[in-house]
Amino acid sequence: MTTRKVVVDYGLCEANAICMGINAEVFHVDDEDNLYILKPDITPETERDVHEAIRRCPRQALSIIEEGD
């Protein structure tokens, strides 16, 4: 089974928290400006927000990968 996950390129990420503003259940930026992806697996409930976060990321640090078994 293939799963789709959202991932971050930490070399590009500026932790500006736009993604967290879109969906704080998936993305979290802590007080030290570290981005964490809390729910990397893309579900029907999070897919729209993940795509919006990818589109709005100013550094294009977010992307989707597919992982198989």
ZAKE-806363 format. One line per 4 residues: number of its first residue (from 1); their letters; for each residue y, z, x of N, C-alpha, C, CB. Coordinates in steps of 0.2 Angstrom, whole numbers, plus 5000, padded with zeros to 4 digits. Glycine has a CB too. Layout:
NUM = a = Y Z X Y Z X Y Z X Y Z X | ... .
This chain:
1 = mttr = 4994 5000 5004 5000 5000 5000 5006 5000 5004 5000 5006 4995 | 5011 4996 5003 5017 4996 5006 5023 5000 5003 5020 4988 5007 | 5026 5004 5007 5032 5008 5005 5038 5006 5008 5030 5015 5006 | 5043 5006 5005 5050 5004 5007 5054 5011 5009 5054 5000 5003 .
5 = kvvv = 5057 5011 5015 5060 5017 5017 5067 5015 5019 5057 5021 5022 | 5072 5020 5018 5079 5019 5021 5079 5022 5027 5084 5022 5016 | 5082 5019 5032 5082 5022 5039 5089 5021 5042 5077 5018 5044 | 5091 5025 5047 5098 5025 5050 5097 5023 5057 5101 5032 5048 .
9 = dygl = 5102 5019 5059 5102 5018 5066 5108 5023 5069 5105 5010 5068 | 5105 5028 5072 5110 5034 5074 5115 5031 5080 5106 5039 5077 | 5113 5026 5083 5118 5023 5088 5124 5020 5085 5114 5018 5092 | 5123 5018 5078 5129 5015 5075 5132 5020 5070 5127 5009 5071 .
13 = cean = 5129 5025 5068 5131 5029 5062 5137 5034 5065 5125 5034 5060 | 5142 5034 5061 5148 5038 5062 5148 5044 5058 5154 5034 5061 | 5143 5045 5054 5142 5051 5049 5148 5052 5045 5141 5057 5053 | 5151 5047 5042 5157 5047 5038 5156 5049 5031 5161 5041 5038 .
17 = aicm = 5149 5050 5029 5147 5053 5023 5148 5049 5017 5150 5060 5022 | 5150 5042 5018 5150 5038 5012 5143 5038 5008 5152 5031 5014 | 5138 5037 5012 5131 5037 5009 5130 5044 5005 5126 5036 5014 | 5132 5049 5008 5131 5056 5004 5135 5056 4998 5133 5061 5009 .
21 = gina = 5141 5053 4998 5145 5053 4992 5141 5049 4986 5151 5050 4993 | 5137 5044 4988 5134 5039 4983 5128 5043 4981 5132 5033 4987 | 5124 5046 4985 5118 5050 4983 5116 5056 4988 5112 5045 4982 | 5118 5062 4986 5117 5068 4990 5110 5070 4990 5122 5073 4988 .
25 = evfh = 5106 5067 4986 5099 5069 4986 5095 5065 4991 5096 5068 4979 | 5098 5059 4993 5095 5055 4998 5098 5056 5005 5095 5048 4996 | 5104 5057 5005 5108 5057 5011 5112 5064 5012 5113 5051 5012 | 5112 5067 5018 5115 5073 5019 5119 5073 5026 5111 5079 5018 .
29 = vdde = 5125 5074 5026 5129 5075 5032 5130 5082 5033 5135 5070 5033 | 5128 5085 5038 5130 5093 5039 5136 5094 5042 5124 5096 5044 | 5138 5100 5043 5145 5102 5046 5146 5100 5053 5145 5110 5046 | 5141 5098 5057 5141 5095 5063 5141 5088 5064 5136 5098 5068 .
33 = dnly = 5142 5084 5058 5142 5077 5057 5135 5074 5059 5148 5074 5062 | 5130 5077 5057 5123 5074 5058 5121 5071 5052 5118 5079 5061 | 5119 5065 5051 5116 5062 5045 5109 5063 5045 5118 5055 5045 | 5106 5066 5039 5099 5067 5038 5097 5063 5032 5097 5074 5037 .
37 = ilkp = 5092 5059 5032 5089 5056 5026 5084 5061 5023 5086 5049 5028 | 5086 5064 5017 5082 5069 5014 5076 5066 5011 5086 5073 5009 | 5077 5060 5008 5071 5056 5004 5071 5049 5006 5072 5057 4996 | 5068 5048 5012 5068 5041 5014 5064 5036 5010 5065 5041 5021 .
41 = ditp = 5059 5038 5006 5055 5033 5002 5059 5031 4996 5049 5037 4999 | 5060 5024 4995 5064 5022 4990 5060 5021 4984 5066 5014 4992 | 5063 5024 4979 5059 5025 4972 5064 5021 4967 5058 5032 4970 | 5061 5019 4961 5065 5016 4956 5071 5020 4955 5061 5015 4950 .
45 = eter = 5071 5027 4955 5077 5031 4954 5082 5030 4959 5075 5038 4953 | 5080 5029 4965 5085 5029 4971 5087 5022 4973 5082 5033 4976 | 5083 5017 4971 5084 5011 4974 5091 5008 4973 5080 5006 4971 | 5094 5009 4968 5101 5006 4967 5106 5010 4971 5103 5007 4959 .
49 = dvhe = 5106 5016 4972 5110 5020 4976 5109 5018 4983 5109 5028 4975 | 5103 5018 4986 5101 5016 4993 5105 5009 4994 5094 5016 4994 | 5104 5004 4990 5107 4998 4991 5114 4998 4991 5105 4993 4986 | 5117 5002 4987 5125 5003 4987 5127 5007 4994 5127 5007 4981 .
53 = airr = 5123 5012 4996 5125 5015 5002 5124 5010 5008 5120 5021 5003 | 5119 5006 5008 5119 5001 5013 5125 4996 5013 5112 4997 5013 | 5126 4994 5007 5132 4989 5007 5139 4992 5009 5132 4987 4999 | 5140 4999 5007 5146 5002 5009 5147 5005 5016 5148 5007 5003 .
57 = cprq = 5141 5005 5019 5141 5009 5026 5146 5005 5031 5134 5009 5029 | 5151 5008 5033 5156 5004 5037 5153 5002 5044 5162 5008 5038 | 5148 5005 5046 5145 5003 5053 5139 4999 5052 5144 5009 5057 | 5137 4998 5046 5130 4995 5044 5125 4998 5048 5131 4987 5046 .
61 = alsi = 5125 5005 5048 5120 5009 5051 5113 5010 5047 5123 5016 5053 | 5114 5008 5040 5108 5009 5036 5104 5003 5035 5110 5013 5029 | 5098 5003 5034 5094 4998 5032 5087 5000 5029 5092 4993 5039 | 5083 4995 5026 5077 4996 5023 5071 4993 5027 5077 4994 5016 .
65 = ieeg = 5066 4997 5028 5060 4995 5032 5054 4995 5027 5059 4999 5038 | 5049 4991 5028 5043 4992 5024 5038 4994 5029 5041 4985 5021 | 5034 4999 5026 5028 5002 5030 5022 5001 5026 5029 5009 5032 | 5017 4999 5029 5010 4998 5026 5005 5003 5029 5007 4991 5027 .
69 = d = 5000 5004 5025 4995 5008 5027 4991 5007 5033 4990 5009 5021 .
